Amino acid sequence: MKTDRRAFFCTGAAFAALALTTPRLAAAAMGAGSLPRQGWRSFELRTRVEVLKADGVTQVWLPVPAIDDAAWTRVLGNTWEGNAAQAQLVSEPVYGAKMLHAQCSAGTQAPVIELVSQVATRDRAIDFAAGAKPASLDAIERALYTRATRLIPTDGIVRETALGIVKGASTDLDKARRIYDWICDNTFRDPKVLGCGIGDIRSMLVTRNLSGKCADLNALYVGLARAVGLPARDVYGIRVADSRFGYKSLGKSGDVSKAQHCRAEVWLADFGWVPVDPADVRKVVLEEKPGLTMNDPLVVEARKKLFGGWEMNWLAFNFAHDINLPGARGSELPFLMYPQAESAGGRRDSLDPANFSYRITAKEITAA
């Protein structure tokens, strides 16, 4: 692909501007970092967007892996090229979600942007027999991750359901596990749902249709946890490698254009942010092999691992809800997990990569 040199040099300026406010990400974007160390793996995620039949000024927004935690995920670099007139890394103001925002002038016949991200990850597993003694969750984060969002209310039927689930629980760990078990036992994965779902949890509970995909089932976990005072958050990202634990349904490599996956975390005072993924338990039941039930050893093992653990063949983008894309004319997004684009004709369908068009590919760079 021929690189527009103006766009390429804009990259450096964008990273320099970012360095004023988020030095860790900026340093990583410029190639700093000594990972992988023992137990770490490094991945390259390449997102190429070509906006077909562009009309007028075209804008593109690409989610960027930007969660940086020394225990399990480190951003190594984000670079881009294409024929955009301008592009920069920008941050959503409430949750700090990062995205590449590119704009192509009205005369650009075939807008193209390609983002390359490199991230190192390490599997997560909480030892519940030994408290981690984390620093306290500050008041701002606690308020952010216990509040309601547009599709994740914490009152009414959500709170009533949550209180019934945790009745008699004596600790936050017990409450968190009871909600996890309730999701595993009472929800179902629906393969007909588009994309990852939208996470409208009130509708799920009111209609008693407790089916969906990861952005539905894990959002339900988050909402129920918040409703009883447990800080919790969705973590939006994408699968980038096959599972090393033998689960065919819990990994994807190569072309990962449709491999977006939402997970969840809950804050427990003795352990800090605890990873959970009840949606993937239901995915194993439905997809791993025909005829599985919750009592099958494959499911039992997945259920055990996914309360307090994540296999990190997956990259994390952000925690954000209710996002207004900068400069967009279209409506607010419930979350940012897919590439987005607009031209004079309106917002493109982010769940239709072939006609958008975009392609996301992943490969492992090194393994430790």
N, C-alpha and C positions, 0 to 999 in steps of 0.2 A: 504494500500500500504506500502510495506517495504521501509524504508528510508535508503538511502546510507549515513552513518554518515559523510563520507568525504565531500559529497556534502552539507550536512546540515551545517557543520562547515564553509565551504566556504562562506555561506550566511553571517555570522557575519562579516567575513573579508571584504566582498564586501560592506556591509553597512558602516563599519568603514572607508573604503577608500572614500566612497561617502561623508561622513561627512566632509571631508577636503574641499570639493568644494560646496556642497549644504546642509547646516546644517538643513534647514527646513524639507526637505524630509527625511534626515537621521534620525532626531529625531522622525518623524512620523513613519518611518519604524521600529524603536525600541520600538514602543508602546506609545510614548508620545502623549499628546493631551487630552483635556477635553470635546470634543464634544460627543454627540450632545447637543446643547443648544436649547432654544425655537425656533421652526420653522425648526430645522435641522432634517434630517433623516440619518441613517447610513446603508450602504450596504456592503455585502461581495461578491466579484467577484472571482470565482475559475476557473482557466484555467488549464486543464489537457491535456497534449500532449503525445501521444504515436506514435513514428515514426515507421510505419510498413515497413517491408522488408528493414531495414537499411543496408546500404552497406558502409563499411569504416567509417571514422570519420563522425559523425553526429553533426550538429549545429542547435540550435533552438533559435529564437528571439521572445520574447513575449512583445507586447506593455504593458506598465505599466501606470496606472492612476497616473499622476504626476503633473497636474496643481493644484497649491495651491493658492487660492484667498480667503481671509477672508470673503468676501461678499457672496460667493456661493459654494465653494468647498474646502474641506480640506482632505489631505491624512492622514489617520490614521495608516496605516501599509502595508508593502509588505513583505511577507515571502515566502519561497519556499522549496521544498524537491524533491528528485528523485535520479536517479542513474548516473547523469552527473559526469564526472571527475572533471569539474570545472564550475563555474557559477558566474556571477557578474552582478550588475546593471551598465549599461553604458549609456552615454549621447551622442546623436547625436550633433555634434559640432556647427551647425548653429542655430537651433531652440531650442536646449536643450531638445529634446524629449528623454524620458527615456525608456529603454527596458531591460529585463532580457536576457542576452546572455549566453546560456548553451552549453557546448561541451561534447560529449560522445566519448569515445575512440573507435577505430575500432573494438575491440573485444566485444563491448556491443551489445548483440543480440536484445534486446528490449528497446531502449532508452525511458525513461519516465521522464517527468518534470511536476511538479504541482506548479503553482503560486497562492497564495491567497492574494488578495488585499482588504483592508477595507478603505472605503471612506465615508465621511459625505458630504451631499449636502443640499442646501436650494434653493427654487424656486427664480427665478430672475424676476424682473419687474421694468422697468425704469419709473419714473414719469417725463414725458416730460413737465409737467406744472411747474416743479421746477428743475432748473439746479443743477447738482451734484457738480459742481465746482471741477473737478478732478485735480490732478497734471498734468502738461504738459507731452505729450508723448515725450520721449527723442529722439534725432536725430537718434540713432542707430536703435531703434524699428521702427521709422517712415520710415526709408530707407528699413528695412527688409519687412515691411508689405505694402509697395507701389511698390515694385519691381516685375518684371515678374518672373515666374517660367517656367519650360519646357512646362507644359500644360496650364498655365494661363498667356498668353501674355497680354500686356497692350497697344499694338500699333495696327496699321492697323484696321481691321474690328471691333476689340474689342473697341478701342477708338472711332471710328466713331459711333458705336452703342450707347456707353455710352454718348457721347456728345449730340446725338439726344434725349436720354431719359431725360437728366437733363437740356435741353435748357430752359432758363427762370427761373430756380430755383435760389433763392436768398440766401439760407443758406445751410450749410452742412446737416442739418437735413432734409431739403426739398429734397436735392439730394439723400440722403440715402433712404428716403421713396419712392421716385419716382422709383428708381432702384428696390426696393422691390416689389412695385406694378406691375412694368413691368414684373418681373419674375413670379409673381403670375398669371398675366393675359395672358402671352404668352407662358409659358412652360407647359409640360405635364409629368406626371410620366409614365414610361414605365416598366411594370412588367416583361418584357422579358430580360431586362438588367441584366447581371450577377453581383452579389454582390451589391455594392453601386454605380457602375459605376467607371469611371476613371477620369472624369473631364477635358476632352479635349475640352475646350470652343471655340477655334478657329474653329474647325471642326463643332461644333454645329451651329455656326453663319454662316459659309460659306455654309453649306449644307441646312441651314434653318430648320434643324431637331432639334427643341428645346425640345427634350424629354430626359429622363434619370431618374436617381435616385438621392439620396441626394448628392453624391460626384460630380455629374454633375451640378445639378441645383444650389446648394449653392456655388460651385466653380464659376459658371457663375456670381453669385452675387458678389463674391469677386473680380473677374477680372474686372467687369464693374465699381465697386467702386474704385479700384486702378487706373483704366484708367483715372479717373477724379480727382485723387489726394486724395481720401479718404483712409486712412489706413484701411485695412480689412484683415481678416484671416479666413481660415477654422479651425474648431475645431473638431478633430476626436475622437470618443468615442463609447459607446455602451449603449443600453437601458437595464435597470436592474429591472424595475417594471412596473406594469400596470398603466395607467393614472388615477389619482384621479379625473379628470375632465370629465370622461365618454367617452373619445375617445378611442375606441377599437384599432384603427390603430396606435396610438401614444404611445404604451407601450408594454413591453414584460417582463415576469418574468420566473423564473425556468430555463429551457434550453434556453440560449440566444446565442447559438453558431452562429446563423445567424442574430443577432439583432444589428450589427454594424450600427452606424448612424453618419453622418457628419453634423455639424451645422456651423454657421458663426457668426462673430462679425465684427462690423464696429466702428471705433474710431470717436467720435464727441466731439469737444473741450468742449462743455458745459456739457457733460454727461459721458465722458470716453468711455470704451468699451461697446457697445450696442449689446445685443444678438438679432439675427434674424434667421428665419428658413423658408424661402419661400418654400423649398422642402417639408416640412411637411404640408403646406397648400395644395399642390397638392396631397400629400398622402391621406389626408382626403377626397378630392374630389373623388379619385379613389377607396379607400378601405373602407371608413366608412360604407356606405350602398349603394345599387344600385341606380343609377339615380341621384346622386347629381350634382348640378351645382354650379358655383361660387356665385350664389345669395341665395343659401340655408342658413338658419340661422346658421347651424352647421359650414359651411365653413366661413361665415362672422365672426363668433365669433373666430374661429381658426386664421383667417387672422389678426384680431385685436390683439390677444394675442401674436402672433409670430413675431410681429415687436416690439422689446423692451422687450420681455419676453420669458423665457424657463421654462417649468415644469421640475424640476430636478429629474426625474425618469430615469436618464441617467448619465453616468460617463464620464468624459473628459480625454483622453489620452494625446494629444499633438496638436501642430499647424504645424507640419513639412511637407515639400514638398521635393521631389527629394533626397531621402534617399539612401545612400550606407550603407548596413548593415555591421558592423565590421566583418572582416574575411570572408565575403561571396565571393563566386565565381560567383554567379548569377548577373543579371542586377540590375540597380538602380530601386528603388520603387518610384512611384509617391507620395505615402503617406504610413504611417504605422498605420493600423487599425486592421489587422488580424494577427494571429500567423503565423510565417514563419519558414521553416525548409529546410535544405539541407543535403544531404549525397552524396556519390560518384556518385550516379545516377543523381544528379542535384537538382534543386529547386522543392519543393513539391507544389502542387496546393492549395493555401491558401483558395480558395473558395469551396473546397471539403472536409469539415471536417470529413466526414465518412471514407474517404480513406487516410487521412493525417496520423493519425487521431487525432482530438482534440475535446474536449467538454468544453463549457464555461457555467457555471451555476451562477445564482445570487439569493441572498435572502436579505431581509431587516432584519437588526439586531435589530434596535430599531426605534421607531417613536416618535417624539415630537409634 
